[in-house]
Amino acid sequence: MSRTIVIAQGGGPTAVINQTMAGAVVEARRRDPGVRILGALHGVRGVRDGKFVDLGALPDDQLMRFANTPSAALGSTRDKPDAAYCEQVLGGLKKVDASAFIYIGGNDTAGTQAILSDTSAGTIACVHAPKTIDNDLMESDHTPGFISAGEFVASAFLSVDLDFRALPGIYVGIVMGRHAGFLTAAASAWRLDEDGGPHLTYVPERAFDRARFVDDIRNVMARHGRCIVAMSEGVSGADGRSLVENLVPADMLERDAHGNVRLSGTDLGQAIERILAEDLAGTRSRVDTLGYLPRGAISMISETDQREAFNAGRFSIEVADSGSGSVALQYFGGETKPALVPLEQVAGKTRHMPADFLETDENRISSEGMEYLERLLPRRFEPGKPFV
């Protein structure tokens, strides 16, 4: 009897998560033309509830059209299954006689696969395929989804810097990233020159201090006449609490289903606007929250990101024959290649941006950080330098 493979997508959508799904389908078909490939709708919830689509029946042209489309074609979920929930998911996998479960997502998704792998006692290969714009998976040099999102952020800040050269002032752009600052750092990748913005970068890996923030802006304004700031939504104070929690009254905080403070709304932006109004009164300023825009912008899909995401999907099928694990993108000798690593090395863990990616005495990306960003995000635009 032909084998059955189940594929699902979890966590936030990206520009290339469907490439990983397509890569898995293509490789599964290549290895076994009679294979049954089921796509679970809305992640593990669909597996639990028996809601599937037949991915194996998709014509090649339709499959590749999905591959080139942002978002999660199968639908996603933020569910974080515990042992009891995973028993139900395992029951759903057994009901369709699955021999392998490919779950595309971030570190929480890897955590689900670790529980399922233990619960199934090796009877089902539980493979985690990587995906996250946050670039925060352990064992990976970078993750599928990050490059496309990073190029969006880099282009946005290049554009803003050009805008504020014409009409100077203060600009703060808030970028997604709860625990890791890689995507915010990407704002510097296409900086026009040494005087270009962002001039300041604030990430979760370094404690935020209001007085230092205001002094930093004053110093940049004195030097350049304008100040472009890239800030992670997850920046936190010295007490470890997010800046939103420090600046916004407790009764006004919004939380998600898991109790996490909602960082992607407007609360942080409004708090930063108050700081600028109170401490830098009279200066033209603007605060924008980029929100979800970077993670699935159809206009900024990177061909490199697409290729690597597709290959991660193919590799997840290739390694499923040897059991459970997590697929990581690793960089050696000038090449990025997928590798299989133990689930416990990725599950529930966060890879933080290295400390040396920031200048030691400035809130600015260092030469080491720029070298990493330039390797992954080569410039796509070469604008003329304004006279001002």
N, C-alpha and C positions, 0 to 999 in steps of 0.2 A: 504494500500500500504506500502511496506517495506521502511524504511528510507534510506537515502543516507548520507554517511560520506565521507568527503574529507580530505586527509592527504597530507601535503607538508613538505619539508625540506628547511631551509634557513640558510645563513651564511656559515662559514667555515666547511668543512667536519670533522668528527671525527672517531675514531676507533669503536664507538658504537652507532652512530646515527641511524643505520639501525635496531638495537635492539629495539629502541623506536618505530619505524615504525611497526616492527613485533609485538611488545606487543600490540599496538593499534589494529592491524588487528585481532589478536587472541582473544582479549577481545570483540571486536565488533561482531565477529562471534559467540562467546559463548553466548552473550546476545540475538542475533537475527540471527538465521541461514539464514534468507532471506535478510539480510542487503546488500546494495550495497556499496562497499568501493572503492573509486576512489583515485588514487595517482596522484597529479599534478606534471608535469615535470617542473623542475627549479623553484620551489617555487610559489610565488603569480603570477609570469609571466605566468606560465602554467594555473593557475586558470583563469586569465584574458583572455588568448588566447584560452581556451578550450582544452588544451592539457593534456589528462589524460591516465593513464593505469588502468586496472581493477585489483586492488590488491586482491579483494575478490575471484577472480578466480584462484589465485596461489595455487598449491598443498602445503600441510604443509611442505614437505621436501624442496621444492624450497624456500618457505618463510623463513625457518630457515637457509638455506644456505646464503640468503641475510643478515639475522640477524647477522651472524658470519663474515660478510665481512665489512672491513673498507670503508670509503668514504660515500657519499650520493647516494644511489641507484636510487633515483628519480631525481637526479640532484639538484643543489642549485642555489641561486641567492644572489647578494649583493644589490638588489633593496631595497630602503627605501621609500615605498609608502607614498605620501601625501594624503590629503582628496580626490582629484580628481581621483588619481590612485586607491584608495580603493573603490570608487564608481564602477569602472570597475571590480575590483575583486569581489565585492559583486554581480554585475551583472552576473559574471561567476558562482558564487555559486548558485544563484537563478536559472540559466539556467539548472543546473543539479538537482535542487530541494534538495539542501543540507540542512540537519537539524543541522549538526555540522561540524566545520572546525577545524582540529587539525594541528597546525603549530609548527614544531619542530625547535627550534633555540635559539638564545641568547636574549639580551635585546632589540635589534632592532626589532627582530621578535615579542617579547612581545608588542612593541610599535605598530606594524602593527595590531596585534590582538585587541589592545585597541581601535584603530580607527575603525576597522571593527565592533567591538561589539557595539560601539556608533552608527555607521551608520546603522547597521541592526536593531537597537532598540529592541534587544532581540529575534528577529525572528530566528537567527542562533546562536548556541552556539559556541563561538570562544575561543578555549582552546589553551593556549601556553604550549607546552611540552619542558622542559629545555634541553639545549645542549650548551656546550662551553668548550674548553680546558682551557680558561682563568680563569675559576672558579670565575667569577665576577658577578653572578646574586644575586641581593638582595633577602633576605628571605630564601636563601639556605645555608646549611652548606658546601656543595660542589656540583658540577654539573656533570652530565654524560659526559664523555669524558675527564675530568681532570685526573682521576686516571691513565688511560692508558697512556696519554701523560706525566704525572708526572713520571711514572715508566721509560719511555723512557729517559727522561731528567736525572733522578737519575742514571740510568745505564750508560749513556754517560759520566757523570762527574766522576763517580767512575772509569770508564775505563781510562779516561784521567789522573786522579790523579795517577793511577798505572803507566801509561806511563811516566809521568813527574817525578816520583820518580827514574826511571831508567836513564833518560836523562833530567836533570833539566833545567828549564827555566820558561818563563811566558806564560800562556795560558789564552785566553779570549774566552768564548763561549757565543754567543748572542742568546737569547731565545725569542720566540714570547711572546707578551704581551704589548698592547698599553697603557693601563691605570692601569692595576693591575699586581702585581708581584708574584702571587701565583706560576705560572709555573716555573719561575726562581728560586724561593725559593726551589722548589722540587729538584733542583740540589744538595741540602745538605742532602736529605733524607737518602741516603745510604752511607754517608761519612764513610770511613774506620775506622777512629778514630779521636780524638780531633785535631791531627796534619794534618788530611786529608783535601783534597780540596772538594768543593771550599772554599778557605780561605777568599774570599771577594764576597759580593753579592750586586749588584746595581739594584734597582727597581724603577718604576715610582713614588712610594709613597714618596721617599726621593730625594731631589734635588742633582744633580750630580755637583761636582766641580773638574775641571781638576787637580788643584794643590793637592787637597786632594787625588784624585785617584792615582797620581804618588807617593805621600808620603806613601799611604797605601801599594802599591806594594813594594816599597823599604823596608818598615818595615817587610813585610811578607818574602821577599827574604832574609833579614838578619837573620830571625828566622828559616826559613825552607829550604832555598836554592832553592826554587821553589815557584811559585805563580799561583794558579788556580782561575780564576775569572768567576763568573756567572753574566751576564748582561742582563737585559730586553731590548728588542728593543725600548721600549717606555720611557726609562730614559730621564729625562728632566733637564734643568738647573734651577737656582733659579728664572729665569724670567718666568718659566712655559712652555717655548718652548721646544720641543723635542731636544734631543742632536744632532740628525741628522740636524735639522734646525740651531743649534748653530755652528756646525762644518763644514757643507757642504755649499758651495756657493749657493745662491738662484737659480742661473740659472742652477745648476746641480741637483736640487731636483726633484724627480719624485712624481707625485700625482695621486691618483685614481680618479674614476668617480665622487666622492663626494667632491673632493678637499683636501682630507686628504693626508698628506705627506706619501709616501710609506716607511714603516719602515722595511719591510721584505726582502729588497734587500741587496746589498753589500755596500751601501753608509756608513752606520754606521761602519761596519767592517773595511773599508778602512780608515775612520777617526780615529778609535782606533789604527790602525796600524801606522798611522802618529804620534800619541801621543807617542807611545812606541818607535818609531824610533828617535823622536826628544828629548824626555825627559829621555829615558832609553836606550840610544844608546849602542850597543855592547852586549846586553843581548839577548840570544836566545829567540825568542817569536813566538807565533802563534795565529792568530785570526780566529775563525770559526763562521759562521752563521748557526745555526741549521735549520732555515727556517721552511718549512712545514713538515719536517721529523717526529717530535714528534706526530703530531696530528692524524695520521692514520697509524702508523706502525703495520703491521699485525703480527709481531713477538712479540709485547709487549702488546697485548690486555689482560686487566685484567678481570678475571672472575667476580670479584665484580662489576666492571664497567658495564660489560655486563648485569648482573642481575638487577642492579639498573636502567639502561637505559630501559630495557624491562619492568620492573614494572612501570616506569614513563609513558610508553606508555599505559599500561593497565589502569592505574589510570586516564589518560586523558580521556579515554572513559567512565570510571565509573562516573566521575564528570560532563561529558558533559550534562547529564540529568538534572543537576541543573543549567545550564547556563554557562556563560563565566568565565574565570579565568586563573591563571597561576599555573602550577604545580611546587612545590618547594620540594627539598630533605632536610628534617630537621632531626637533630640528637638529640635524647632524650633517656636517660636511656640505653646507649650502643647500640642503634639501629638506623638505618637510615630508615626513612619512608617518603613516598610522602604525601604532604598536598596541599590543594588548597588555594591560596592567591589571593587577588584582582590584576588585571592586572596593575593598576596604581602604585602598590608598586614595580613593576619590570620593567615596560616599560621605556626604555631610561635611566635607572639608572645604575650606576656602583658600585659594592661592592669592596672596596679597601682592600688590605691586612692590617690587624690591625697593628698599630704602634708598639705594643709590640712584634711583630714577628721578629723585628730586635733589636740587641743590641743598647742601647742608645748612646754609644760612639764608636761603631765600625760598619762597613758595613758587618755585619755577622749575620746569623740567630740565634735568641735567643733560650733559652730553651722552651719558650712558643710556638715559631714557630716550633721547632723540635717535640714537643709533638703532635701538630696538624698533621704534616707531617707523623710521625711514625704511627699514628692511621689510616691514609688513605693509606699510602704506605709502608706496612710492607716489610722488606728486603726479596729479592728473592735470593740473592747470599751472600756467606760467604767466600770471598777470603782470602788466607793466607797473612799475613802482610809481605811485602818485608823486606829484611835486610837493605835496604838503605832508 
